[in-house]
Amino acid sequence: MEVIPGIHRIEAPLGERFVCMFLLVGDEHALLIDTGIDSTVRETLLPYLDSAGIAASKIRYVLNTHPDFDHTGGNGAVREMLPDAVFMCHELDRVMVEDVERMIGDRYCEFAVDHGIVDGDEVLNEVRAGARHVPIDVSVSGGEKLRLGRDWCVEVLHTPGHSYGHLSVWDPRSETLIIADATLYNAVLFKNGKPAFPPTYRYVDTYVGSMNRIREMRPKMLLTSHYPTYTGTGIDEFLGESRAYVDRVDQALADALKGADGARTLKQLIEVLGPTLGEWPGAASAYLCFPLVGHLERLVQYGTIETERRDGLLAYRWRD
């Protein structure tokens, strides 16, 4: 739907969840933010353009917010449809946005060697089947302004934490902020609003920093990829719970490590903390690997915990 004049929120199915693309349509050009998975373009984006009476050829810019296949998988289909469009992402994420195998290796299999945690071949092959990546034309770093019309420019923001190069888009005209996955509440949700799996932020300090920046901007409307549209007090509640969740993870980790007889591996920490950190299906606790490793790395940097190897895997011990 067109949530505000010129800004379209296009919700596409993603199994039992959904993912949103955003289309900003000015009188000169349009900006497409994220492309879903490969089938999204044919099954959701094109029908929406037809129903809204928007010519696909008006899309001059395509911005990928971060390297996850449900945000970049439709790039190949969009490139075929719009060979002259300018594709953009942050330089820090570019390698993974351009190459699905690098995305799988560097992002989804990041925890295999040190922690023995990795999705099975069936899941990874679904990623491959849902993603057709293409070269990126322009790397951005935040601060760039895109002209969509005579009186309309939007600004690209660097909002890291979910990934190193995560991007958001600010529309000063309507005071609307499109943050994709920059902030992830206390869980990623199913379509019915129930928790699907943990919030998969990765780099804690920058995640909190991005959250603070979003709060300080005081947007009138907040648009995300996997949650409803937020306005007014809904924005404060969403951001407040997202921030509180980070503190809960910090405290839960400290309690789990202080009370342990010896060092604990990531798998052991997930087993202990999964039931206390969310109400998603039990198997989904495995995705706590993303935030927990971020918190653990930070505690190591602070000198609060130390690491050792146990059967080849990293284990963590609270320092006395």
N, C-alpha and C positions, 0 to 999 in steps of 0.2 A: 504494500500500500504506500501511498504518498503520505508520509507522516507529517511533513511540513512542506510548504511550497518549494518544489525543486528537489526535494530529498526523498528518495524512494527506498523503503526497506523491503527487500525481496527474500522471503523466507523459503528455504528449500529443504526437503526431507533429507535426513541423514540417519537411516535406520530408525531406531526409536527416539532419536533426537532430531534437532534441526540445526541448520547453519544459515546465517544471513549474509547476503551480499547487499551492498548499498550502491545506489546509482544517484549521482548528483547531476542534474540536468540544467545547464544554463542556456542562455539564448545563443551562445556561440559553440560551446563544447559540453561534453558530458564526461564525468569521471566514474569509472566502475571500481569499487573497492572490493577486492577478493573475487574469486571465480568458482568457489565450491569445488566439487569433484567433477570428473570428466562428463558424467551424464547430466549434471546440473544445468549446463549451458543449454542443451537440447530440451530437457524436460521442464525446466523452470524459468531460466532467463529469457529465452526467445519467446515463449508464450506470454510472459509478462510484458515484454516490449511491445508485442502485438496488441495486447489488451489495453495498454496504456497509450498506444499511438505514438510511441517513441521510435524513431529510426535508429537501427543499430549503428549506422554509419556516423551518428553524432558522437559516439564514444571515441574520444581522442586519447584519453588516459586510462590505463589499467594499473591499479596499485595493489600489490600484495602486502598485507600487513605483517605477515610472518611466515616461517617455513613449516606449515602443517598441511598435509595433503588435502584436507577439507577446505582449505583456503586458497590453494594453488593448483589443485588437480585439474581445474577447468581451463588452465592457461592455453593448452594446445588447441582446444576447441574455439576459444575466443580469438586466438591468433589466426586460425583458419577463417573465421568469420570477419575479422578486422585486421588484415595484414599490415595496415599502416598505423595502427594504434601504437602508442608509446607505453611499453611495459616498464614498471618501476618497482623497486623494493629497496630496503636498506642494504648498504654495502656489506654489513656484518652478517647478513643472512643470505647473501646473493648465491653463494655456492649451493646451498641446500634448496633454494627456490628454483634454481636452474636444473638441478639433477636429482631425481627422486631417489637414486641409489645412495647419493651422499646424504640426503635427508634421512633415509632409513638407517644408514650406518652411523651418522654423527648424532642423530636426535633420538630415534626410536630404539637403537641398539647401544646407546651410550653406556648403559649399566651392565652390559653383558660380561665384560672382562673382570671388572673389579667387584661386581656384586652378584653375578650369576643370574641376573634378571633380564629377560628378553621375551618379546612376543613370539609366538610360534610362527611357523612358515605360513599357515593359513591366514593369519592376520596380516603378515607382511605382504603376502601375495595380493590380498585385498587392497592394500595401499597401492601397490604397483598397478593394479587393474583400474584404480580410480583416479590415477594421476598421469597426466601427460604434460610434462614440463617443457618449457621453451626458453631460449636465451632472453635475458633481461636487457632492455635497451639503455636504461638510465638508473644508476645507483643514487640514492638520496641519503641524507644524514639527519634530516629534520631542519625545519626553518624555511623550506622551499614553499613558494606560493604558486598555485595553479589558477590560471584565469579561466573561468567558465563562462563569463559573460561581461558585458560592458561595465556593469557595476557589481561584479561578483568574483571574488578571489577566495579560495580556501587555502589553509595552511597545513602542511605536513608536519607532524610532531614525532619526535623520537620518544617512545614510551617503553623502555626495555624492562625485562623481568621475566616474562613468559618466554622470550627469546632475547638474544643480545640486541637484535635490531628491530624489535617490534615497533610498528608505526601506528599512529592514530591520525585523524583528520579533524581539524577545527574549522567550523563555519562561523565566522564572526557576525555574519548578517543575521542569522537566526539564533546565535549562541548555542549551537548544537555541536556536540562532541561525539565523534564516532570512534570508539576505542577497541573494537573487535574483541581480542582476548587479553587486553592489557590488565584487566582486573577480573578475577574469577570467583568472587563470592566465597562461599564455604563448600561449594561442590559445583561441578558441571551438571546440568539438569537434563532429565528426560523431557519429552514433549508435555507430559502430564504434570511437570513441575517437581517431581520427586528426584532425589540425588541419583545421578548415573555413575559418577566416579569423582575422585578428589580433584580439587583445583590444581592444575598442572603448571603452576608457576615454577620457575627454575632458579632464578638469581634473586635472592631475597632482598638485598639492600636496594638494588635498582627497581625491583617490583614495588617496594614500599615507597621509594622516591617517586616513581611514576604515579602511584596512587595519590600521594600528597599533591603532586602537581595537578592532577585531575580535579581533586577537591578544591584547590585554591583557584582554579579557573571559574568555578561556580557556573557550570553550564545550565541552561534552562532545560535541555533535553540531552539524555545520555543514551547512545545506541550501541549495542553490543552484538556479538555474533551468536550467542547461545542462550540469551536471556530475553525477557520482555523489554519493551521500551520504558525508560524511566524518566520521570519528571518530578519536580518539587521535592518533597520529603522522601520520595522513593529513591532518588539519587543518593541522598545522605544515608539512607538505610542500607543500600547496596554497598556503598563504599565503606561504611562503618563496619558492616559484618565482614567484608573482605579483609579489612585491617585487623579486626579482632581475631580472625582465624589465624593469621600469622603469629600473633601472640600466643594463641592456644597451642600451636605446633611447637613453638619455642619451649613453653612450659612442659608440655607432654614429653618432649625429647629429654629435657633436663631431668625430669622425674624418672624416666625409664633408664637413663644411663647412671644416675646417682644410685639407684636402687639395685643395680645389677652386680652380681658377684664378680664378673669379669667383663671383657670386651664383648660387644654385641655387633653382629653383622647387620647390614641393611635389611635382609630378609627377616631376621629376628625382630628388629625394631618394627617392621611393618606388621608382623604377626601380633605383636603386643599392642601397637597403637591403632591399628586399623579399626577395631570396634569402638574406640573412644573418640576418633577424629571425624567420623561421619556415619551416615546411615545408608550408604550406597550398598548394592549387592556385594557379598563377601569377596568374590574374586576380584572386584574392582579395586580393592585395597592395594593391589600390586602397583597401581599408578601413583601411590604415595611416594614411589621412588623419586619422582621429579621434585616435589617440594622438600622431602626429607633430605635428599642429597644437598640441596641448596642450603638448608639450615645447618647440616653437618659441616659442610665446607666452611661456612661462616664461623662456626664454633672452633674449628681447627685453626682458622686464621686468628681468632681472638686468643688462642692458647688455652681455651677452656677444656677441650678434649684432645686426646691423642689417638693415633691410629696404630694398628698392628695388622699382621696377616694371620688369618685362621683358615687353614685348608685352601690357601690361595686367594681367599676373599678378604677385602678390607673389613676390619672390625674397629669399633670405636669404644673408647674407655674415658670415663670422666676423670679428669686430673685432680688428685688430692691437693 
